Amino acid sequence: MNNINSIKLFEEAQKYIPGGVNSPVRAFKSVGLSPLYIEKGRGAYIYDSDGNGYIDYVGSWGPLILGHLHPEVIGAISECLAVGTSFGAPTERETTLARMIVEAMPSVEMVRLVNSGTEAAMSAARLARAYTKRKKIIKFEGCYHGHADTFLIKAGSGALTHGVPTSPGVIEETAAHTINATFNDLEGLEQLFKSSGEEIAAVIVEPVPGNMGVVPPQPGFLQGLRDLASRYGSLLIFDEVITGFRLSYGGAQSLYGVMPDITCMGKIIGGGLPVGAYGGRKEIMSMLSPSGPVYQAGTLSGNPLAVSAGIAALKILGRPGFYEELDGKASRMAIGLSGAARKAGVEVCFNRVGSMLCGFFTKGRVTDFKTACDSDTRKYSVFFRSMLEQGVYLAPSQFEAAFISLAHTNEIIDKTLEAASRAFEAVANTSF
Ligand SMILES: *Cc1c(COP(=O)(O)O)cnc(C)c1O
C-alpha cells in the first residue's frame, strides 16, 4: 500500500494543527499508523491522496447512513447553495426538519437545533439541571457524550484509547458533580439512587453505546433506568447522537419502547454536514431562551445547508423498508465475520444492534466498559492493518462501531468478508 502522499500531508499538518488532526481518534495512534488523507468518497468507498480506494465502514463516524455523495442529499445541498449559506435569521426549512424529528421521535415534542452532538449533550445537561434544580449527572463508564467538561469524566472513545481518563483542564469542582455508573448494572444504579437520588438532575445514557465498541442494553436495563429516574424525580436523557435514525426511524427509544425526557441527536440528522439537536417534552423544552430563562444560542445553528442535507436524508430514511434492508446487510456482515473468525480460530465477541457492529478480540461476552477493555487491542491492530492493506477502512480503534450504510451492497459486504478471512488468519498467525 502506497501512502507516501498521506504521510507527507500529515507531516505538514502537524506543523499547524495540534497532533495534525482536528479530532484525536483520526490520528490512527491506537493502531500505530499514520492517518490516511481522504480526497473523495462515493457510495461505500473513499479514496485517499495516493489514489487507493477503500470500502468505508467509518462513515464519517456515523452520519453517512446513505453512503458518500447520495444524489438526493447532494441535490438538496446544491439547491440551497444557490440561494445562500447562512442568514442568522429563521428559515422555513428549520421548522421542516424540527417537525420531521418530532414526528419521528416518540418522546420529542419540541426540538432545538445546534451544531454538534457535544453542544446537544452539554445543553441537555444544563436544561436538566435547570428543570430539576439539582446538580448531579449520572453517566455510564464507556459512554461518550461529546467533550463538554461535565462528561469528560472517564469518557470513552478518543479519551479511552489515548489513556486519558480525565482531561486536564476539567476542574475537580465540575467532576464532583458527575457520577460514573456501570452500563447494564441496574442494581448498582439503584444503590446510587438510594444514596443520592435527591441530588440527581439526570441520568444520561447512550441507549446502545457505540463509543466503547457496540454494547447492547440487556433486556429491562433501559426500562429500569426509566423507572429509577421517574421514582427519584430525575430526568432521563438518551444520547441518540449515533442511534437516532440509525437503529430505526424513531431511534433506540422506538426500538426498545422506552421514553426519555430529553433526547440528544446529531450525526445522521445533518446528512453529513455539522448538526446537533436536543428535544423533549414541551414543558421541559419551553424553559429554553427565548421562551424561558435557560440560555442557549448559536450563530450558525439551523444552518441552511446542514438543515437541507438533513431533511433530504431523513426523507430517504422514512421510506418503507429502509431499515429492514439495512438490517439484512448488517446481519449478512455479522454472520460472515463470526464464521470467518471461528474458521481462523480467533476468539472474537461480536456485538451488533441494527447497522452498528463491533468485534471485540476477547473470549467472554462484552456487556460493559470493563468487559470491553478485556479485548486484546494488539489483535485489533493486526486485524485493522490487514483490512486496510486489502482495501477496507475500519475505525482505527477497537472501541468504535463499524457502520453499515445503504451504499454497502451484498457484493461489497462479501468482498469485505473475504478480506476479513485473511485478516483473521493474520491475527491467528501472529504471536503476541
Ligand atoms: C459523536 C457523539 C457525540 C458528540 O458529537 P459531536 O458532533 O462529535 O460533538 C455525542 N454523543 C455520542 C453518543 C456520540 O457518538
The ligand as an SDF file (V2000), in Angstrom:
LIG
                    3D

 15 15  0  0  0  0  0  0  0  0999 V2000
  -20.3170   11.6610   18.3570 C   0  0  0  0  0  0  0  0  0  0  0  0
  -21.0630   11.6380   19.6210 C   0  0  0  0  0  0  0  0  0  0  0  0
  -21.2510   12.7940   20.3790 C   0  0  0  0  0  0  0  0  0  0  0  0
  -20.5820   14.0880   20.0570 C   0  0  0  0  0  0  0  0  0  0  0  0
  -20.9790   14.6100   18.8380 O   0  0  0  0  0  0  0  0  0  0  0  0
  -20.0150   15.6560   18.0930 P   0  0  0  0  0  0  0  0  0  0  0  0
  -20.8170   16.0740   16.9190 O   0  0  0  0  0  0  0  0  0  0  0  0
  -18.7710   14.8980   17.7610 O   0  0  0  0  0  0  0  0  0  0  0  0
  -19.7510   16.7470   19.0480 O   0  0  0  0  0  0  0  0  0  0  0  0
  -22.0820   12.7250   21.4810 C   0  0  0  0  0  0  0  0  0  0  0  0
  -22.6790   11.5890   21.8290 N   0  0  0  0  0  0  0  0  0  0  0  0
  -22.4960   10.4430   21.1420 C   0  0  0  0  0  0  0  0  0  0  0  0
  -23.2160    9.2150   21.5560 C   0  0  0  0  0  0  0  0  0  0  0  0
  -21.6690   10.4370   20.0240 C   0  0  0  0  0  0  0  0  0  0  0  0
  -21.4400    9.2880   19.3770 O   0  0  0  0  0  0  0  0  0  0  0  0
  1  2  1  0
  2  3  1  0
  2 14  2  0
  3  4  1  0
  3 10  2  0
  4  5  1  0
  5  6  1  0
  6  7  2  0
  6  8  1  0
  6  9  1  0
 10 11  1  0
 11 12  2  0
 12 13  1  0
 12 14  1  0
 14 15  1  0
M  END
$$$$
